[in-house]
Amino acid sequence: MISLRAFIIGCFISLLISIAGPWGEFFVKGSTLCYGAILPIVIFLFFLLSCINLVLEKINQSLSLKKSELIIIYIMGTVSAVIPTGFTGTLLPLIIAPFYFANDTNKFAHFFQPYLKSYFSIKDKEAIKWFFEGLPEGIPIPWAIWIKPLLFWTFFALTFYFFLFMISKIVSKQWIEKERIIYPLNKLPLGLAGFNQELGLIENKHLLKNGFFWLAMIIPISIHSWNGLSLHFPMLPRINLYHRISLGYGIFSTPIIINFTMMGFAYFINLDLLLSLWFFYLFYLIEQTIFIRIGIEGGSSDLWASTGATAILSHQQFGALLVFAVYTLWLARKEFLSLSNRIYSRLLILNGFIILIFFRLTGLPFWFAGLIVLGIILIYTGLSKIIAQGGLTTAQTPMIPQTFLIRIFPSLLTPSIITGLSLSTIWLGETGVNMMNSMVHQEKLKSIAGINSKQVFICIIFSIFLTILGSTIFTIYLAYTKGGLNLSDWLFLKAPQWPFNYFSSFIQHHEIYLKTRSFFTFLGGIVFAIFLYLRNRFFWWPFNPIGMTIALTWPMRYQWFSIFLVWFVKKILLKYGGKKIYQKFIPFALGLACGELFIAMIWVIIDSFTGITGHVIFAW
């Protein structure tokens, strides 16, 4: 039975995240508190709560929270933190962008405005203008005009998240019980909550009582604080954690970034996967460089293709990701059909049908909507498993299915369909932050803490609803009082126009390159399948093909070098020190991750008081 106090604290944290998330993202413009697979704002709040709880435990045992109570609070926080950027920040500017940004060149008035219905958008020109530019003095915020579309999208969001919850519920049994995936990102909250046995520590001592943990925390806190002070005192030289190597003449160029958070979680990843993540990044980068030099091209980049790869390399990775997702679902097929999961499978089908209706209302025909829903299942299942196995701070799909499908069916596109496709990017666009990742991780946490599934579900629903409500109200308030264009340049200016510009341009110019792109999609899938067979057939095969699915996505540029360093160090530790030495450094690894996530939030708070904007510490 989940205690009332844990539920109340979890709800309070959800509301706090719904305000602090948009504040940090849109106003302070510092580290992205609500973006990624591991979220700085959640770790910051949970770290403070765990420290307070340890003090209360010494004062009076009855005052302190149980380990299971701490975990349910963490779960509520993780599902909440996905929403301010992943849903609210994307939704509000997008549904009104075709009205505000319309001009004679982009033809938004012709392609989109007639198909944006009043029940999922607003059409009041002044209300839209004020949202982006700020209210004139003396005029109140037009709350009432937003009620109808927000009810529509909130109901859709709850249905969509329930859909992802059902998928997570079914596949997690396969991942936890049969494949025994390690979920590296869960190690830190489990340690802070006091689940010492889950960390594999030599000493059965709480993580917060381990000196190695605090020593490691000091490293990123000191470095990032020194760099933060240098913004106020320019005479202080910065400690540069970002470098770039290049062989010249554009032959080979890549960033080298010290990412303490990635280093901390990478310590728990298997050596073969560590090797594959950095190896395939460099391999694909060399492949792309060669293609560019010899003139192999596949047209311009696609919508929401993860920046960093050309179109053909995005398709090559996409093919690998699709095969990986299909293989993942195939392994879990018995779980979909089992008696214990039959109710979840039926609810999944029911929710899928409701989602099809919603997509139909936004302009997509049922058959096209069905393909998008299939893409949602494949992409989110694939990415969630990659993060669950690989412990990456975040992962993006190399491209989204919408852009692949329109090249197959270009002649069928109409203004109504491209309107629906543009709106579908709310759910399958920015995949770097996604609800299913939080859902699959909470399934593992719940199984360790022994928490009842029904009670967890109720807590999750409350968290999602409160965060949608709070973040929506606060984001609208910020937009009208500060002017959306003065907030996030990306979320209020560039991202809202991107899908509409992309699809309207495509329908006019039909840049296809279908054969070239399809070939590389097929090639990526075939090569992945071959590597998968070799890995399953020969125990000595050194490469895990997961690295092929996200090799040249944008987050890997921030992660690959830190992964390489940990692979090198871990290999030496295990070879010459053995298991005991490896276990001894577990608290140190978690301290590195916790320290960087903690100080990222601290400096967002400091910068909000000092007026500093754009000070980013944690970036993927």
N, C-alpha and C positions, 0 to 999 in steps of 0.2 A: 504494500500500500504506500503510495507516494504521499509524503507528509504535506500538510497545508503550507508550512513555512517554506519548503523547497519550491512549491508551486508559486507562491507569492513572490519570492526572490527572483525566480525565473521570469515571471511576468514583468517585474520591475526592470530587470536587465534588458528584456525585449524592448520595452518602451524607451529605455535609455539609449539603446543601440539605434532605434528609429529616429532619434534626434541627433545623437553624436555622429552617426554615420554620414548623413547629409551635411552636417556642419563641417566636419573635417574635409569631406570630398569637394563640396561646392564653395565653401566660404574661405576656409584656411588653405585649401588646395595643397595639402601636405601629403603624407603617406596615405595610400588608399586603405582605409580602415576596414572596408567592407568589400574587398575584392580579393579573390584567390581561393585556394583550397584550405589554407590555414589563415585565420582572420585576426589581425592584430588587436582589434577592439575586444574580441572575445577572450583571447589569451590574457590581455591586460586585466580585464575585469575578473577573470577566473583566478589569475595569479594573486590578486589582492584578496579575493574572497578566501582562497586557500591559506594565505598567510594569517588572516584574521581568524580563520577557523582553528588554526594550530594554536594560536594564543588562547582562544576560548576553551580549547580542549585542556589546556594546562590549568586554567582558572576553575572551570566547572565542566565536567564531561557532558552533562545534560544540555548545556548551552550550545555545544558544538554540533555541526552538521555531520551526519553519517556519510560514509563514502558514496553510497548509492544516491543520497540527496545531492551531493556535489555533482555527480555525473548527470543527473536529470537537469540540473541548472545549466551545466555546460551544453547539453544537447539543445535545450531551449535557446541558448545563445547562438549556437552555430546555425540553426535554421533561420533565426531572426536576421543574422548579419548578412545573409545572402540577398535580402530583399531591397535595402535602400539603394544599392547600385544596380543589382541584377534585375530588379523589376521596376520599382518606382522611378528611379533616375532615368531609366530607359523609356518607360511608358509615356510619362507626361509630355515631354517635348515631342516625341515621335507622332502622337495622334493628332497634333495640331500643326506640325511642321509644314505640310503641303499648303496651308493657308498663309502662314507668315512668310515663308521663303519663296512663294510663287512669283515667277516673272515670265516674261515673254520667251526667254531662252529655254528654261527647263520645262515649260508647259505643264506645270503641276495643276493648274486650273482645269486643264482638259483631261489629264490622265487620272487624277486622284480625287479632286474636290467633290465631284458628283457622287462618288462611291464611298465617301466617309460619312456614314449614317450618323444621325444625331444621338443614337443610343450608345455609340462607342467613340464619339468625338464631340468637340464643341465647334461652333461656327461663328460665334460672336466675334467680329473683327476687332473690336476694342479690347475685349477680354483677352484675346490671343496676343494682341500687340503689347498689352500691359504685362502679360506673363513673361515675355522676352525682354521688355525694355523697362519695366517697373511702373508702378502706379503713379499717376499725377497726384499732387498733394491734395488731401482732403477727400479722396475717393476711396471707399472701402473695397476690400478684396471681394470679388464676385464668387463667393463660395457656392451659391445655389446652382450656378450654371454647370458646375462640375459633378453634381450629385449623380445624374443619370449615367454618364459614361463610366464613372468610378464604380458604381454598383455593378455594371456590366463586366468590367475588367477584374474587379475583386472576386466576383463569383467564378469567372474564368480562371483566375489565379488559384483559387482554392481547389477547383476541379483539376487543374493541371498538376499542382503539387501533390494532390491525392493520387493521381495517376503515377507520378514518379515514386511515391511512397510504396505503391503496390509492386512496382517493378523491383524496387530495392528490397522489399520484404521477401520476394521470391528468390532473387538471385543471391542474396546474402547468405542463405542457408548453404548453398553450394560453395560459396567463397570461404565461409567460416569453417564449416564442418568437414568438407571434402578437400578443398584446395589449401586450406589453412593459410590464407593470406595474412600477412603480418600487420597491415595497417600502421605504417610508421607514424603517421600524423596523430594517431591516438596515444602514442607513448607519453607525450608531454602532459595532456590532461589526466591520464591515468596516474602518472607520477605525482602530480600536484594534488590529486585526490587521495593519495596514499595507497594505491594498489602496487605495492613494491614488488610482489611476485610476478607481475606482468611485465616488468622491465628487465628481469633477469639479473638483478643486482647481486653482488657477492654478499653484501651486508644487508640484512633485513631492516633498513633504516629509511625513514621518510625522506623523499627527495629534497625537501626544503631543509633538512638537517644535514645534508651532505656538503662538505666543504668544496668538493670539486665542482658541484653545481653552481655555487655562488662565485667561485673563482672564474668560471667560464662566463657567467653573466656579466662580470665586470668588463670583459674584453670588448664586446660590441657596445655596451653602455658608455664606456670611456671614449672609444673612438668616435662614435656618433655624437656624443655630447661635445667633444672637442670641436668637431666639424660644425656643430650647431652654434657654438660660441663664436666661431670664426665669422659667422654671418653678422654678429653684433660687434665683433672686434676684428676688423680686417687684417690687423697686424699678426694674428695667429695663423700660421700656415696650415692648410687643410691636409688631412691624411687621405690621400686619394685611393679609393677602393675600386675605381673604374679605370681600366686601361684598354688599349686596342693594339692588336698586332696586325701587321700587313706586310706582305712580301713586295708590295709596290705594283704600280700599273694596274690596279684593280684585280690582280690575279687571286689574291686570298686576303680576306680581311675579316676579323672577328673580334668582338669585345671579350675582355677578360675581367670578370667581376667577382669580388669577394662577397659572397652571399652567406652570411652567418647562419641564417635560418635554414637554408638549403643544406648547408654543411651538417647542421645538427640532425636533421631528419635523415639525410643520406647515410648516416652512420648505421642505420638499421636495415638498409637495403642490401640484398644479396649481392655478392661481388660480381656475378655474371650480369646482373641487370645494371649495376653501376657502370661496368665496362661498356655495355651496349648503349647506354644513354649518351655517354660522351663520344663513343666511337662513331655512332651513326650520325651524330650532329656534324662531326668533322668530315665524315665520308660524304654526306649529302651536300655539305658546303663546297667541297671540292668538286663534286659532280655538277653542282649548279654553276660554279665558276667555269668549268670546261664547256658546258652547254652555251653559256653566254659568249665565251670567246670564239666558239665555232659557229655561232649564229642559229642554234636551235631555239625556237621560241614557240609559245602557245598563246600569244595575245596578252592583253593587259590583265592585271590582277583582278580577282573576283571580289564580290561583296563579302565582307567579314572573313576573307582569307587571312589567316594569321600572318601579319607582316613579317617579312624576312625571307620569304621564298618566292620564286617566280611562279607563274601559273602552272607550268608543267610539273615542277617539284611539289606544288601544293596538291595537284591531282595524284601524283605518285604516292605521297603520304596518305592521301584520302583513301586510295585503294587499299593500302595496308590497314588503315583504321577500320574500314568496312569489313574486311575479312576477319580481323581480330574480334570485332563486335559480334559477327555472326558465329564465330567459333566459341566465343564466351557464352552466348545464348544457347548454343547447341549443347555445351557441357551442362547447362542448367535446365535442359528440356524436361528432365524427369521431375524437377521441382515445380514446373508449371502444371504438370499433370497429376502430381501427387494428391492424395486425399486431404492431407494436412493443409495444402495450399489451394485447394479447389475454390474456397470462398474468395481468396485474394485474386485468383485468375479470373473469376467471374466479375468481380468488382473492377478489375483492370479492363476487361472488355467493355463493361458498362461505361466507365469513365472515358475510354477511348472513343466510344460512340458519341458521348456528349461533346468531347473536344472536336470531333468531326463536324458536329452541328455548329459549334462556335466558329470554326474556320469557314464554314459555309456562309455564315452570317457576315463575315468580313470580306467575302468576295470570291473565295476559292470553291470550285466544284468539288463534290465529294471524292472523286477519284484522285484529284490532285492533293486534296487535304489528307487522304489516306497515305499517300507517298510521303508527305511531310511528317505525319505521325510516325510512320515507319522510320524515317530519318531521325526523329527525336529519340526513339527507342535505341537505335543503333549507336548514335553519337554519344548520348549520355551514358549508356551502359559501357561503351568502350572507354570513355574518358574517366568514368568513376573507377573502373577496375585498374586503369593505368595508375591513378593516384593512390588507390588502396594498396597496390603492389609496390609502386615506385616511390611513394612518399614525397612526390613533387609538391612544391609550394603552390603551384597551379599548373593547369594544362589546358591548352586550347585545341579545338579541332583545326586541322590545316585548311579546311574550307567547309562551307555549309551545303546541305543537299539542295537547297533552293536554286543555287546558281548552277549546279550540275544538271538539274532537271530542266531548266529553261533552255538549255542548249540542245536537249533531246527533243523538246516540244516547242520550238520557237514559233511555229505558225499558229499555235493554239492560244498564244498569249493575247489577252484583251486588257483594257484599262481596269476592268473589275478584278481580273486575276492578279495583275501586278500590284494592285492595291492590297489584296489579301496577302500576297507574298511579302510585301513590305512590312505589313503588320505582323506577319509570322516571325519576323526577326526579333520581336520582343521575347519569344520563347526559344528560338534557335538562331541566335546571332552571336552575342557576346557570351561565349561558352567558358571563359576563364573563371567565371563565378556561376555555379549552378547548384540547384537544390538537391539533385540526386546524389551529388558527392557528399553533402551533409547527411542525407538519409542513410546511405550505406555505411558511413562511419558510425552513426548512432546505433545501427543494428549491432555492430560489434561491441560498442561500449555497453549497450543494454544487456547483451549476453554475459559480459564479464561482471557487471554490477548486479545482475539478477533482478532487473526491473521488469515489471509486467508490461507486455506489449500494448495492451489497451490503454493503460494509464499513460504510457509514453505518447501514444497517438493523441490523446486528449490534450496533453501538455503542448505538443507540437502544433496542433490546430490553434490553440489559444495564442501561442507565440507568433505564428504566421499572421493571424488576424490582427493582433495588436500592433505588430510591426508595419503591416500594410497601412493600417489606419494612421498610426503615428507618423510614419515617414511620408505618407501622402500629404497629410495636413501640413507638416513642417516644410516639405519641399515646395508646396504651393505658396506657403507664407514667404519663404525665402525668395522665390521667383518674383512675386509681386512687390515685395518690399525692397529688394536689392536689384532686381532685373536679372532674368535668367542668363542673358548674354554676359553679365558681369560675374557669373558664378563659374561653372565648368565650361571651358571652351570646347571640350570634347562632347560632353553629354547634352549641352544646350545649343551648340552651333553645328558641329561637324557630324556627329553620329545621327541626329534626327534627319538630316538631309540625305545621308549616304544611301540608304535603300531606295528612296524615291528617285534620286539622281541616277542610281545604277540601273534600275528597272526601266525607267523612262528612256534612258539612253539606249539600253539594249533593244527595246521594242522599236526604236527608230532606226538603229544602225545594224542590228543583228550580227555583231561580231561573234562568230561561231567557234572556229577552230575545233570542231567537234571530234574529228578523227585524231588529231594530235593529242588532245586532252584525254580522250577516251583510251587511247593507246597507253598513256602513262598511268592512268587509273588502273587499267588492267595489269600493266607491268608491275605496279606497286603491290597489287593484290597477289599476283603469282609469286613474286619474289618473297613476299611475306610468308605465303603458304609453304614454300620450299624451306625457308629458314625454320618455320614452325615444325615441319616434319623432321628436319635434321636435329632440332633440339629435343623433340620427343623420342626420336629413334636412337640417338647416340649420346650417352651420358657425358662424353668428353667435349661435346660441341660447346664452344665458349660464348656464343652470342645468344642473347634473348631477343627475339624479333620485336618485342614491344617498342624498343628504341626506334624502329623504323616508322612508327605511326605518327610521331610528333617531333621528329628530328630537327626540322628547320622551322618550327613554330616560334613565335616571338618569345614566349617565356623561356625556352631553352637557351636563348642567348644570355639570359640572366643566370641560368642555372648550371650550364655545362661545365664551366671551369671549376666551380665548387664541387660538383659531382666528381670530376677528375681527381681533385686533391684528396677527397675522402676515399675514393677507390684506391689511390696510391698508398695513403696512410694505413687504411684498414688492411690492405693486403700485407703490408709489412708487419703490422701488429699481430695478425693471425698467424703469420708464418714464423715469427721469432718470439712472440710472447704468448701465443695460444689464447684459449678461451678466457682464462682468468684476467689477463691484461685487457682484453677486449671489454669484458664486463666492468672492469674498474673505470673505464673511460666513458661508460654510458651516461652518468650524471653530467660529465663535462660536455658531451654532445648536446644533451637537452638544455644545458645552461646557455650554450651559444644561441640556440634557437629562441629560447625564452627571453634572453637579454635583448636581442634585436627587436623582437615583436613588442616587448615592453617599452623600450626607449622610443620606438616609433610613435606610440600613443602619447608618451610623455611630451615629446616635442610638438605634437599637434596641439596639445593643451597649452604649452608655453607660447607657441607661435600665435595662437588665437588671442593671447593677451598682449603680445608685443607687436602684433600687426605684420609679422613676417608671413609671406605667402610663397607657395611653391617649394617649400623645404621638404624634400622627399627623402626619407631614410629607407623604408622598406618598399622595394619594388620587385614583387614576384620572387 
